[in-house]
Amino acid sequence: MTLLDRLTLFSPLDFASLAFLILAWLWIGWRIEKPPANRPSVSVLMAGFRRDWMIQMVMREPRIFDAQLITSLRQATTFFASASMLAIGGGLALIGNTERLTDVARDLDLDNAPAFVWDIKLLTVLLLLSNAFLKYVWSNRLFGYSSVLMAAVPNDRDAALASPRAQQAGELNITAARSFNRGMRATYFSLAALAWLAGPIALIATTTITLAILYRREFASHSREILLRFPPEHGPFPATNTSLAHPDTDKDTTS
């Protein structure tokens, strides 16, 4: 059986649901990282707070709290990277034994498709998990780089390199957090992709739910409202709650 013959095992709705999954994953990532100027996402707001953190670090003595915080961030990336590896290993083991999956599908009155179809559906999940794993690992390494730059910030706050080094550490910290968030989104959509085992309609439904959850958390959550009460001084966006905002937030403080 040729590859084209194998592709005919999937219906047009299968291809449409898979395309919807990929487009939703890419679109929400772009919208979160490049939001409208008048509606910042939680991730963008937190980037501003990370810049503020590094400015406060320069003036903080000792810097034990900062060291503990960066260690906590690295532990989180390590945990999710390890969890992704375990999930990838379980998925590979399942691909090698799709007969059991076929039996389960038959018992649940799901699509009685050949093993090739189940393999492709599982590979889709594994590709998303692999992307998440790579993002977590890179995030962990970037947090490590950021900690080195934090250690390189002179203890003398008046030193010429104190502020530039802190800014460097902040930007690396933001890059690490961005990679971590991308890994989290890939993990969310890998869970949504599991529904494809139950059919394309289930995949469309879970993708829509995942998309709605991510959008709400970034743009319509209570935590976002809290962040906007006193927005970061070095964030690119103004406050929406002017009565509680910092008095300097109307100025252009983009770094």
N, C-alpha and C positions, 0 to 999 in steps of 0.2 A: 504494500500500500504506500503510495507516494504521499508527500507532505500535503499536497493539495487535496488529496482524497481524505486525509486525516482532518483537515480544516473543515471539510464539509460535515463533520460530525457535530460542529457547533452551529447553532441557529443564528440568524441575523440579530436576534435579541441578545444573544450571548455576546456578540461583538459590540453591540451598542452599550450594554451594561458595563463591559470592561473599559470601553472608551470613556464612559461617564465616570467611572472610578478614577481613572488616570487624570482626566481633566479636572475633576473636583479636587484631587490631591494637589495638583499643580496650581490651580486657581486660588485655593484658600491660603497656600503658602505665600503666593505673590501678594494677595490682599493683606495678609497679616504683616508682611515685611515692608510693603509699600502702600500704606493706608492713605485715605484722603487727608488733606492738611487739617481739616476741621473735625476729624474723627480718628484719633490715634488708637492703635491697638494696645493691648496690655503689654505685648512684647516690646513695642516701641517705647512705651512709657517706662518700662523697666530698664531699657537701655539708657535712658536719661538718668535714672536713679543709680545705675552702675557708674556713670561718670561722676555723679555727686559723691558716691562712695569713695572713689579714688581721691577726690579733693579733700574729703574729711580725713582720709588715711594719712595724708601728708602732715596734718596738724595733730594727729593722735599719737600719744605716747603712753605706754608702749603699744605696739601694733599686734598684740596677741589676738585680739578679736578678729582682725582682718585675716590673720593666718588660719584661725579656726574656721572662718567662713569659707575661705577658698578650699580648705580641706574637705569641708562638708559638700561643696559643689562637686569636687572630684569623686567623692564617694558615691554620689547620686549617679554620675555618668558610668562609674564602674558597675554599679548594681544593674542598671538597664542594659549595659553591654553584655553582662553575664547572662541576664535573662533572655536577651535576644539570641545568644549563642545556644542556649538550651532549647529554645523554641525552634531554631533552625535545625538542630540535631534531631529533634522529634519529628519535624516535617520531612527530613531526608529519610528517616527510618520508615515513615508512613508511605513515602513514595515507593520504597522498595517492597512494600507489602500492600498494594492497592486492592488485592482480592478481598481483604477484610473490610475495607471501606466500601467496596461494591456490595458485599453482603449486608452491611448496615444500611446502605441506601435502599436496597431491595426490601429490607424489613420495614423501613420507614415510608415505603411507596414513593421514593424519590426517583429521579431519572435513572433508568437502567442503562447507563452509558458504558462504553468500553473503558479499559484501564487508561488508555491514552488521554481521554477527556479528564479523568480524575487527576492524572499526573500534571496536566497543564494548569488546572485550577489550583493545585497545591503549589506548583512552581510560582504562580502569581503571588501567593502569600509569602513564599520564601524569598522572592525578589524584594518585596517590600521590607521584610524583616532584615534582609542583608543590607539594604540601604540604611535602615535604622541602626544596625550594628556599626556600620562604617561611620555614621554621623556621631554616634556615642563615643566611639574610640577617638575620633578626631577632636571632639569636644573635650574629652579628658586630657588630651595632649595640649590643647590650647589653654585650658585652665592651668596646666603645669607651666606653660610658657608665661602666662600672666602672673603666676606666683613668683617666678624668677624676676620678672620686671618689677613687681612690687617690692621684692627684697633689694632691688637695685636703686630704689628711691632713696636719696640721701636723707639722713636723720635730721639734718638742718633744713627746716622749711624755707629758709631764705636762700638756699643754694640754687645756683643757676639751673641745675638739672632736676630739681625736685618736682616742679610742675610738669615739665615735658615728659619725664619718666612716668609720673602718675597718669598722665593722659595716654601714654602708650599702653600702660597696663590696663587702663579702662577700656580702650578700644579692643585689645585682645580679649578681655573678659566678655565684651559684647559679642565678639565673633564666636567665642566658645559657646555662649548662651544661644546664639542663633543656630549653631550646628546642633546643639542639644534639642532645641525646639523642633528643628526639622526631623530629627530622629524620633521625637515623640509623635509627630504627625504621621510619619511613616508607620509607626507602630499602631496608631489608631486605625489607619486605613488597611493595614494588614488584617486586623480583626474584622473589619468590614468585609474584606475580600473572602473571608472564610464562608460567608453566607452564599457565595457562588456555588458551593457544594450543594446547596438546596435549590439552585436554579437562578436564572438571570433576574427574575422579579425580586427575589430575596436580596440579590446583590444591589440592585437599584435602591431598594428600601433602606438597607443598612448604610449605603453610601450617603444617601440623603440625610439620614439621622446623624451620621458622623459629621457631615458638613455643617449641619445645623448646630450641633453641640460645640464644635470648634468656633463657629462664628459667634455664637452667644458668649462663650467664655472670653473671647478677645474683644468684642465690641459692645456687648449688652449685659455684662455680668455686674453683680454688686461689687466685686473686688475692683473692677475698673473704676466704678464710681468713687470708691475709697481712694484709689490712687490719684484721681483727678482733684480731690479736695485740696491737696497741697502738691501740685505737680513738680517734677524735677526742675531744678534751676538750669540745668544744662541739657534739657530736652528740647527738641525742635518744634514742639507744639504748645500753644497757649492753653490755659485752663478753661474748662467749660463752666465751672462753678466759680464765678468771679468773686462771690462773697467770701469764699474760703480760700481762694487762691493766694499764692505768694505775691506780694506787691510788685515784684520785678518780673513776673511771668509775661507781661505785655511786651517786654523788650526782646529783641532777637538775640538769644544766647546760644545759638547753634554752634557747636564745637566741631 
